[in-house]
Amino acid sequence: MENEILKTLNDLSAAKNFAVGNDLVFIPDFQASFNDLFKNKVYTPAEIAYCEQFDGSILRYASTWAAKEAVYKAIKQVDKSTLGWKKIEIIRDKPAGQPGVIIHKESFTFKISLTISHDGDYVWAIAFIDTKL
């Protein structure tokens, strides 16, 4: 079984059909450095509206930041061009719903899968990009 798993991982890596990015945010440090300048530079109006609808919105801002970082790290493996933070938009279909991603760039055609999790003082996000389009 272990050899099968290793073979599968090696096959996936060799085929390069995916890119992955992840990010871990320590919420107390994030909160200490969070300010309006950062918020307005990084988040889209829709992301701000989403985060502000919750009491204790810092968790939502940290979650969205982790997601943007994870997506950015995955994208940089397949596209080295410049991509500003507002070009990566994290969306949800409903409050606390499944996250999705919109990339505001014409030439970007890859599918992205994203998940966000939090526990205690930490938020973690991971993004996978299907590169075989």
Buried (B, 14 or more C-beta within 10 A) or exposed (E): EEEEEEEEEEEEEEEEEBBEBBBEBEBEEBBEEBEEEBBEEBBBEEBBEBBEEEEEBBBBBBBBBBBBBBBBBBBEBEBEEEBEBBBBBBBBEEEEEEBBBBBEBEEBEBEBBBBBEBEEEBBBBBBBBEBEE
